[in-house]
């Protein structure tokens, strides 16, 4: 396969190597083999990328696919995190049966793919004793059907959710630590592939260290994960409530608490981290703990802004993530990259910086976080366009009117938060999206299924 004639190629690397220029890309056996001005080889498939820009496929490091059917719910539109959790994911969870869960997963993956994403890490917390379906297996089935790389972050809680300590409904029952560890062992044995370009990974991912698990449970989970050779993930310091909770209950910062309970290290990444000190950043950077930066969701819920530029400068692995569509309705990586490019400039300017905040972050930084940064956080060899790299590639046309006036076309998808057609999405050299469509997907049927599921959820909620 030969990709020819692109106007620009972004490599996913940081710094001076971020741009490869207008080069052709040769792919053999799912791997990039050459960059340059290349002549077609006999029998080689040619992809005409004229009028297009080429990026590494995005790597989404934190999502909640079950929430794809919970967008713009009236009770959650104008609420902060605590009330939103009660009014949206907790309330609708009881109606998330196998059919609705599968539709939500499929729709969420498709949204991500159509933005150029080929690797999806989903923090799935739809687990409780006596469930009638295997939500983890469904996610792997849908990912395999669509061809994306999929990382299952197996969530769970061992304490009742706040507000449900008495008369907890069955769909919010906590699990035991032994049950969670046993299920992670089952899932890892069935699905986990430790190879560098795996299509399937399993991660230990309790919902949050605050409220949802006992401190001793964290230690047991961390040790079980490391025994299995899998990574660890959870939410942390998403809003000010986290700081208050850890100060009042443990007398220390969230990151210090995690360090004491074996939840820091190069095999750990946290979602959000909107409220951290410089000392906490140093602690995480020193051991290689990373972040799934979710600016869209954090803005939507009014939670805050993670200091991702400071984290990156300190050496922390930084990645981009959409989070669930119930708190970030666009549900795609181009919108997320655009939000990341804007929000840090506004945040720096709001501090009163003499020259404003326009130098806070570049488009190249954001692309790096969302591609190679994601690969680093997930410990996958993806997110870079270079000889020897996995051929996970997104080719964007610039035929959308929003791109017509752009001078630096290489950053057009980030600068405008969109592009024209997704001409091609490759994962390991395999075509997943072609000319803006996913082969085999009946969009009219998908829309009807989603509308029906939303109607049923809405009726049940009422």
C-alpha positions in Angstrom: 0.0 0.0 0.0 1.3 3.5 -0.9 -0.2 6.7 0.4 0.7 9.4 -2.2 0.4 13.1 -2.6 -0.5 14.4 0.9 -0.1 18.1 1.5 1.3 17.4 5.0 2.1 14.5 7.3 2.2 14.8 11.1 4.3 12.2 12.7 2.9 12.2 16.3 6.4 13.0 17.7 7.1 15.9 19.9 9.4 18.8 19.1 11.2 19.3 15.8 10.2 15.9 14.4 6.5 16.6 14.6 6.2 17.3 10.9 7.4 15.0 8.1 6.4 17.5 5.3 4.6 16.4 2.1 5.9 12.8 1.9 4.6 9.5 0.6 4.1 6.6 3.0 4.7 3.0 2.1 3.1 0.2 4.2 3.9 -3.5 4.2 2.4 -6.1 6.4 0.7 -3.6 8.6 3.9 -1.6 9.2 5.2 1.7 7.8 8.4 0.9 5.8 9.3 4.1 4.0 8.7 7.8 3.9 9.7 10.1 1.1 9.0 10.7 -2.6 8.2 7.1 -3.6 7.3 5.5 -6.9 4.6 2.9 -6.9 5.7 -0.7 -6.9 4.0 -3.3 -9.2 0.6 -4.4 -7.8 0.8 -1.9 -4.9 -2.5 -0.4 -3.8 -2.4 3.4 -4.2 -4.3 5.8 -1.9 -4.6 9.2 -3.4 -4.1 11.7 -0.6 -3.9 14.8 -2.7 -5.7 17.7 -0.9 -5.3 15.8 2.4 -3.3 15.8 5.6 -2.1 12.6 7.3 -2.0 12.0 11.0 -1.2 8.9 13.1 -4.6 7.5 14.2 -5.7 9.0 17.5 -5.4 7.0 20.7 -8.3 7.6 23.2 -7.1 6.6 26.7 -10.3 7.0 28.7 -13.9 6.6 27.7 -17.2 5.3 29.1 -18.9 3.8 26.0 -22.0 2.9 27.9 -22.8 6.6 28.2 -23.2 7.1 24.4 -27.0 6.7 24.8 -27.0 9.3 27.7 -26.1 12.5 25.8 -27.7 15.8 26.8 -30.0 14.3 29.4 -32.1 17.2 30.8 -31.3 16.4 34.5 -27.6 16.4 33.8 -27.2 19.3 31.4 -26.3 22.0 33.9 -25.0 20.1 36.9 -21.5 19.6 38.3 -19.9 16.2 38.8 -21.5 15.1 42.1 -25.1 15.7 41.0 -24.4 14.6 37.4 -23.2 11.2 38.6 -26.4 10.7 40.5 -28.7 12.0 37.8 -27.1 10.5 34.7 -24.8 7.4 34.9 -26.2 6.1 38.2 -29.8 6.7 37.4 -29.8 5.3 33.9 -27.6 2.3 34.8 -30.6 0.2 35.9 -31.9 0.4 32.3 -28.7 -0.5 30.6 -29.6 -4.1 29.5 -27.5 -6.2 27.1 -29.1 -4.7 24.0 -28.8 -1.1 25.1 -25.2 -1.7 26.2 -24.2 -3.2 22.9 -25.8 -0.4 20.9 -24.1 2.2 23.1 -20.7 0.5 22.7 -21.1 0.2 18.9 -22.2 3.8 18.5 -19.5 5.2 20.7 -16.8 3.2 18.8 -18.1 4.4 15.5 -18.1 8.0 16.6 -14.5 7.7 17.6 -13.5 5.9 14.4 -15.1 8.6 12.2 -12.9 11.2 13.9 -9.8 9.1 13.0 -9.3 7.1 16.2 -8.1 3.5 16.0 -7.2 2.7 19.7 -9.9 2.9 22.4 -9.5 2.4 26.1 -12.8 2.1 27.8 -13.3 2.5 31.5 -16.3 0.2 31.8 -17.9 0.2 35.2 -21.1 -1.6 34.3 -20.6 -4.5 36.8 -22.6 -5.6 39.8 -23.3 -9.0 41.4 -25.8 -11.1 39.5 -25.5 -9.3 36.1 -27.2 -11.1 33.3 -24.6 -10.3 30.6 -20.9 -10.0 30.2 -20.2 -6.4 29.5 -16.5 -6.8 29.0 -17.0 -9.6 26.4 -19.5 -7.4 24.5 -17.0 -4.6 24.3 -14.3 -6.9 22.9 -16.8 -8.4 20.4 -17.8 -5.0 19.1 -14.2 -3.8 18.9 -13.2 -6.9 16.9 -16.2 -6.5 14.6 -15.1 -2.9 13.8 -11.3 -3.7 13.7 -10.1 -1.2 16.4 -7.5 -1.8 19.1 -9.4 -2.1 22.3 -8.2 -1.8 25.9 -10.8 -2.8 28.5 -10.3 -1.0 31.8 -12.3 -3.2 34.1 -14.0 -0.9 36.6 -15.9 -1.8 39.8 -16.5 -0.7 43.3 -16.4 -2.4 46.7 -18.3 0.3 48.6 -21.9 1.6 47.9 -22.1 4.8 46.0 -22.5 7.9 48.2 -26.2 8.6 48.7 -27.1 4.9 48.4 -25.5 3.6 51.6 -29.0 2.4 52.7 -31.4 0.4 50.5 -28.9 0.2 47.7 -30.6 -1.0 44.5 -29.3 -4.2 43.0 -27.8 -2.5 40.0 -25.6 -0.4 42.3 -24.6 -3.2 44.6 -20.8 -3.2 45.2 -18.7 -6.2 44.5 -16.1 -7.8 46.7 -12.4 -7.3 46.0 -12.1 -11.1 45.5 -14.8 -11.0 42.9 -13.3 -8.1 41.0 -9.8 -9.7 41.0 -11.2 -13.0 39.9 -13.1 -11.4 37.0 -10.0 -9.4 35.9 -8.1 -12.7 36.0 -10.8 -14.3 33.8 -10.8 -11.5 31.3 -7.0 -11.3 31.1 -6.8 -15.0 30.5 -9.3 -14.8 27.7 -8.5 -11.5 26.1 -5.2 -9.9 27.2 -2.4 -9.7 24.7 0.9 -8.3 26.1 2.5 -7.8 22.6 3.5 -4.3 21.7 0.9 -3.9 18.9 -1.9 -5.8 20.6 -5.5 -5.4 19.6 -6.8 -6.6 23.0 -5.7 -5.5 26.5 -7.2 -5.7 30.0 -6.5 -3.2 32.8 -7.4 -3.2 36.5 -9.5 -0.1 36.9 -11.6 0.5 40.1 -13.9 3.4 39.5 -12.2 5.8 41.9 -10.1 5.6 45.1 -12.4 8.1 46.7 -15.8 6.7 47.9 -15.9 3.6 45.8 -13.2 1.3 47.3 -11.6 0.7 50.7 -7.9 1.6 51.0 -6.9 -2.0 51.5 -8.7 -3.0 48.4 -6.5 -0.7 46.3 -3.4 -2.5 47.5 -4.9 -5.9 46.7 -5.9 -4.8 43.3 -2.6 -3.3 42.5 -0.7 -6.4 43.5 -3.1 -8.6 41.5 -2.6 -6.5 38.4 1.1 -6.6 38.7 1.0 -10.3 39.2 -1.0 -10.6 36.0 1.3 -8.2 34.1 -1.4 -5.7 33.4 -1.7 -1.9 33.9 -3.7 0.1 36.4 -6.1 3.0 35.8 -8.7 5.0 37.7 -10.2 8.5 38.1 -8.3 11.0 40.3 -8.6 14.6 41.4 -11.3 15.4 38.9 -12.8 18.2 40.9 -12.3 19.9 44.3 -14.4 17.3 46.0 -11.5 14.9 45.7 -9.1 17.2 47.5 -11.7 17.7 50.3 -12.3 14.0 50.6 -8.7 12.9 50.9 -7.9 15.7 53.3 -10.8 15.0 55.6 -10.6 11.2 55.5 -6.8 10.5 55.0 -5.1 13.8 55.9 -3.1 13.9 52.6 -3.3 14.7 48.9 -4.9 12.2 46.5 -1.6 11.5 44.8 0.2 10.9 48.1 -2.6 8.6 49.2 -2.2 6.6 45.9 1.5 6.4 46.4 1.0 4.9 49.9 -1.4 2.3 48.5 0.9 1.2 45.6 -1.0 3.1 42.9 1.9 5.1 41.4 4.4 3.7 38.9 5.1 3.5 35.1 2.1 1.0 34.8 -0.4 3.5 36.1 -2.4 6.3 34.5 -5.1 8.5 36.0 -8.0 10.2 34.3 -8.6 14.0 34.8 -6.1 15.2 37.4 -7.6 18.7 37.2 -6.4 19.7 40.7 -2.9 18.7 41.4 0.1 20.5 43.0 3.5 20.9 41.5 4.7 18.4 44.1 2.2 15.9 43.0 3.3 16.4 39.4 6.9 15.7 40.4 5.8 12.6 42.3 4.0 11.2 39.2 6.7 12.3 36.7 9.4 10.7 38.8 7.9 7.2 38.4 6.3 7.6 35.0 2.7 7.8 36.0 0.5 9.3 33.2 -2.6 11.2 32.6 -5.7 10.7 30.4 -6.4 14.4 29.8 -10.1 15.0 29.3 -10.6 18.8 28.6 -14.0 18.5 27.0 -15.6 16.6 29.8 -13.9 18.7 32.4 -15.2 21.9 30.8 -18.7 20.5 30.3 -19.0 19.6 34.1 -17.1 22.7 35.3 -14.6 20.5 37.0 -11.4 22.4 36.2 -8.5 22.2 33.8 -5.6 19.7 34.2 -2.2 21.4 34.0 -1.2 19.2 31.1 1.5 21.6 29.7 3.2 21.5 33.1 2.9 17.8 33.3 4.4 17.4 29.9 7.3 19.7 30.7 7.9 17.7 33.9 8.2 14.5 31.9 4.8 12.9 32.7 3.3 10.8 30.0 0.3 12.9 28.7 -2.5 11.6 26.6 -5.9 12.8 25.4 -9.2 11.2 26.1 -12.9 12.0 25.3 -14.4 10.6 28.5 -18.1 9.5 28.3 -20.4 11.2 25.9 -22.9 11.9 28.7 -20.4 14.6 29.9 -18.9 15.4 26.5 -21.5 15.0 23.8 -19.3 15.3 20.7 -17.7 12.0 21.6 -14.8 12.3 19.1 -11.1 13.0 19.2 -11.0 16.0 16.8 -13.3 17.9 19.1 -11.1 16.9 22.1 -7.9 18.0 20.4 -9.4 21.3 19.5 -10.6 21.8 23.1 -7.1 21.0 24.4 -5.5 23.5 22.0 -7.9 26.3 23.2 -8.3 25.6 27.0 -4.7 25.9 28.1 -4.3 29.2 26.3 -7.4 30.5 28.1 -6.2 29.1 31.4 -2.8 30.8 31.1 -4.3 34.1 30.0 -6.6 34.0 33.0 -3.6 34.0 35.4 -2.8 37.5 34.2 0.3 36.5 32.2 1.8 39.6 30.7 1.6 38.4 27.1 -1.5 36.3 27.5 -1.6 32.6 27.1 -1.2 32.0 23.3 2.1 30.2 23.9 0.7 27.7 26.5 0.4 24.8 24.0 0.9 24.3 20.3 -1.1 22.2 17.9 1.9 19.9 17.6 1.8 19.4 21.3 -1.8 18.4 21.2 -1.3 16.0 18.3 1.6 14.4 20.2 -0.5 13.9 23.3 -3.4 12.4 21.3 -1.2 10.0 19.3 2.2 9.0 20.6 1.4 10.1 24.1 -1.6 7.8 24.1 0.6 4.9 22.9 3.0 5.6 25.7 0.3 5.8 28.4 -1.2 2.5 27.2 2.2 0.9 26.6 1.3 0.2 23.0 3.6 0.7 20.0 1.1 3.0 18.2 0.7 6.7 17.6 3.7 7.5 15.3 4.3 7.6 11.6 7.8 6.5 11.0 9.6 3.5 9.4 9.0 0.5 11.5 5.9 1.9 13.2 2.4 0.3 13.2 0.4 1.6 10.2 -2.4 3.2 12.3 -3.1 6.2 10.1 -5.9 8.7 9.6 -6.1 10.6 6.2 -8.2 13.7 6.4 -9.5 15.6 3.3 -9.6 19.4 3.5 -12.8 19.6 1.5 -14.9 21.0 4.4 -15.6 24.8 4.1 -14.1 25.3 7.5 -10.8 24.3 6.1 -10.8 26.4 3.0 -9.2 29.5 4.5 -6.5 27.6 6.5 -2.9 28.6 5.7 -1.1 25.9 7.7 -3.0 22.9 6.5 -1.0 20.5 8.6 -2.8 21.6 11.7 -6.2 22.2 10.1 -8.1 19.3 11.8 -6.9 20.6 15.3 -7.3 24.3 14.5 -10.9 24.0 13.3 -11.9 21.0 15.3 -13.0 19.1 12.2 -12.0 18.2 8.7 -13.6 17.0 5.5 -14.1 13.4 4.7 -12.0 10.9 6.6 -10.6 9.5 3.4 -9.1 6.5 5.1 -8.5 5.1 8.6 -6.0 2.3 8.9 -5.3 0.1 11.8 -2.3 -2.1 11.3 -2.6 -1.4 7.6 -6.2 -2.6 7.5 -8.8 -0.2 6.2 -11.5 0.5 8.8 -13.0 3.7 7.3 -13.1 4.6 3.7 -14.5 7.8 2.2 -16.2 8.7 5.5 -18.0 5.4 5.9 -17.3 2.2 7.7 -17.9 -0.8 5.4 -20.8 -3.0 6.5 -22.4 -0.4 8.8 -26.0 0.4 8.0 -26.3 4.0 9.4 -30.0 4.2 9.0 -30.4 1.0 11.1 -27.9 2.2 13.7 -29.8 5.5 14.0 -33.1 3.7 14.4 -31.6 1.4 17.1 -30.1 4.3 19.0 -33.3 6.4 18.8 -35.3 3.4 20.1 -32.9 2.8 22.9 -32.9 6.5 23.9 -36.7 6.5 23.9 -36.8 3.4 26.1 -34.2 4.8 28.5 -36.1 8.1 28.7 -39.4 6.4 29.4 -37.8 4.3 32.1 -36.2 7.3 33.7 -39.5 9.1 33.7 
